[in-house]
Amino acid sequence: MVIESDLSCSGLVRRFAGHAAVDHISLDVPAGTFFSILGPSGCGKTTLLRLLAGFDRPDEGDIFIRGQRMNDVAPNKRPVNMVFQHLALFPTMTVGDNIGYGLKRKKVPAAERRRRIARVLEQVGLPGLENRNPQDLSGGQRQRVALARCLVLEPTLLLLDEPLGALDLKLREQMKIELKHLQKAFGTTFVYITHDQSEAMVMSDQVAVMRNGRFDQVAPPEVLYREPATPFVAGFVGDNNRLAGKVVSVADGLASLRLEDGSVVHGRLASEGLGPGALAELYIRPESLVFTGADSPAGFSSLNARVRATLFDGANSRVEAEHLGQPIFARLPQDGSAPGLVPDAHLPLAWDPALACVFGVGSL
Ligand SMILES: Nc1ncnc2c1ncn2[C@@H]1O[C@H](COP(=O)(O)OP(=O)(O)OP(=O)(O)O)[C@@H](O)[C@H]1O
């Protein structure tokens, strides 16, 4: 089956004063999907989005939307709309006029404009609010109007630049679920940039993790989480503990690592070409650590930590412990079955080696 791409880029480069902010990026976004670009501040997300929108031109590479080359097409001629973090609704216009602005510019007749405005308001869950003033809406409602204003134009592609960044935490949590549902309901292809891994993970079909102008990995959220391709992805997506050591053996896809205290732990080999003697790091997630008594389950790796504190946070409650002078976090069981976790108590922890990743130090 051939999946049609709404957006396809190859070898995109954008340099500023000799530094490549976007450094040979290629990507393919299938029609009707939610694609996020996730990365820390300064990694080049906005620069890439501006190239896609046409506000800036690549030094190298090509951009195709539905198979049409876009490099020389002006922003307003691209089948693309953009939603910004600081949404610029016109304060002196009603909600209806805000939404209808683009339609009017496209010379859509008034009766059809009214119909389309009413329909899109219904679709974003704000039926009948045409005559309201944007100032009289809540932050979440304003954000929905900003989306409606773009979606009413039926773009092939909607580019979203951290649109939830200005909202408070509770609203952000709610809006990320709503955005995901809206994207599916409209079937419009979304390209979303964010530095918030939880936003990217919850909403996206595919996430590109960006670092220094390049993509480290492009994959569905669950794959990023379970099989990070690089130490950066392992550290940036979700929480992870890191144990440093030296490889003592590699067999059947598992690496054994000797830690500073002489103990040997195991994890899935995640770097190519890693052999005995190499410096490596084992990544293990807090929720993959189990509390054990004297014996850990057969085949599990284990270590002895010491409790520093328990951090109660509802379903995300954790214990902070110390191992070889480094902090190590483990998720607290929800059924209250954790052992007595008083500060300084011994805390034996164990994990299934298949759930840990071992990367060579210095591997990309
Ligand atoms: N017009 C410009 N001139 C010079 N350098 C620029 C320009 N625009 C971006 N850069 C540089 O390119 C790099 C990437 O910036 P960009 O804004 O794309 O990052 P970002 O990932 O969007 O960051 P943030 O999340 O903080 O917005 C940065 O080092 C930035 O300083």
The ligand as an SDF file (V2000), in Angstrom:
LIG
                    3D

 31 33  0  0  0  0  0  0  0  0999 V2000
   17.4550   34.7160   12.1880 N   0  0  0  0  0  0  0  0  0  0  0  0
   18.4400   34.1270   12.8300 C   0  0  0  0  0  0  0  0  0  0  0  0
   19.7020   34.5710   12.7780 N   0  0  0  0  0  0  0  0  0  0  0  0
   20.7170   33.9590   13.4150 C   0  0  0  0  0  0  0  0  0  0  0  0
   20.5860   32.8320   14.1340 N   0  0  0  0  0  0  0  0  0  0  0  0
   19.3490   32.3150   14.2290 C   0  0  0  0  0  0  0  0  0  0  0  0
   18.2230   32.9190   13.5910 C   0  0  0  0  0  0  0  0  0  0  0  0
   17.1210   32.1610   13.8630 N   0  0  0  0  0  0  0  0  0  0  0  0
   17.5420   31.1320   14.6390 C   0  0  0  0  0  0  0  0  0  0  0  0
   18.8720   31.2120   14.8530 N   0  0  0  0  0  0  0  0  0  0  0  0
   19.6900   30.2560   15.6260 C   0  0  0  0  0  0  0  0  0  0  0  0
   19.3850   28.9520   15.1790 O   0  0  0  0  0  0  0  0  0  0  0  0
   19.3150   28.0320   16.2520 C   0  0  0  0  0  0  0  0  0  0  0  0
   17.9550   27.3640   16.3050 C   0  0  0  0  0  0  0  0  0  0  0  0
   16.9570   28.3160   16.6890 O   0  0  0  0  0  0  0  0  0  0  0  0
   15.4130   27.9710   16.7180 P   0  0  0  0  0  0  0  0  0  0  0  0
   14.6850   29.2130   17.1020 O   0  0  0  0  0  0  0  0  0  0  0  0
   15.0240   27.3180   15.4540 O   0  0  0  0  0  0  0  0  0  0  0  0
   15.3450   26.8980   17.9100 O   0  0  0  0  0  0  0  0  0  0  0  0
   14.0940   26.2830   18.6690 P   0  0  0  0  0  0  0  0  0  0  0  0
   14.3370   24.8410   18.7750 O   0  0  0  0  0  0  0  0  0  0  0  0
   12.8390   26.7380   18.0070 O   0  0  0  0  0  0  0  0  0  0  0  0
   14.2100   26.9500   20.1060 O   0  0  0  0  0  0  0  0  0  0  0  0
   13.0630   27.4650   21.1140 P   0  0  0  0  0  0  0  0  0  0  0  0
   12.3550   26.2250   21.5970 O   0  0  0  0  0  0  0  0  0  0  0  0
   13.8390   28.1500   22.1820 O   0  0  0  0  0  0  0  0  0  0  0  0
   12.1660   28.3840   20.3230 O   0  0  0  0  0  0  0  0  0  0  0  0
   19.6400   28.8280   17.4950 C   0  0  0  0  0  0  0  0  0  0  0  0
   21.0200   28.6730   17.7780 O   0  0  0  0  0  0  0  0  0  0  0  0
   19.3290   30.2570   17.1080 C   0  0  0  0  0  0  0  0  0  0  0  0
   20.1080   31.1760   17.8410 O   0  0  0  0  0  0  0  0  0  0  0  0
  1  2  1  0
  2  3  1  0
  2  7  2  0
  3  4  2  0
  4  5  1  0
  5  6  2  0
  6  7  1  0
  6 10  1  0
  7  8  1  0
  8  9  2  0
  9 10  1  0
 10 11  1  0
 11 12  1  0
 11 30  1  0
 12 13  1  0
 13 14  1  0
 13 28  1  0
 14 15  1  0
 15 16  1  0
 16 17  2  0
 16 18  1  0
 16 19  1  0
 19 20  1  0
 20 21  2  0
 20 22  1  0
 20 23  1  0
 23 24  1  0
 24 25  2  0
 24 26  1  0
 24 27  1  0
 28 29  1  0
 28 30  1  0
 30 31  1  0
M  END
$$$$
